[in-house]
Amino acid sequence: MRSRTVLLGLRGFYAMYMMHGLFMPDTPGLAALRDLIDSWGMGPLLDRMISPHSSPRQFAESLTICLDQLFDQYEALMAQLVQDPYVFRIPGDATGAAGFVEAWMSALREQASAVRTSVAG
């Protein structure tokens, strides 16, 4: 049961970790979570374990891996999240999560526009 909880929880943390590379706005809470993952060198391992198209075998392997004490760091990630539960709120922006998403969408539109301009030009 714990292994499943850890694996499913790590999926969420891994998504937050990877979405930073997809122009998601940075916040102090997200940066702290990424720093923890990086300090443990867990990024590549999570990349291997967590796939949006995992097979039943890969899921079973990942579930087994989560039994290892190595994944006790999951508790530290949860503690960090509790410390700053507003990971999707840009400091100083009163619109909260809506402002976060709007900033992200704006960044994506700017990137798409820059690509279109470079392809056309």
Protein Blocks (a to p, Z undefined) as FASTA:
>chain_A
ZZmmmmmmmmmmmmmmmmmmnopacdfklmmmmmmmmmnopmmmmmmmpcfkbcfklmmm
mmmmmmpmklmmmmmmmmmmmmmmmlmbcehianlmmlmmmmmmmmmmmmmmmmmmmmmZ
Z
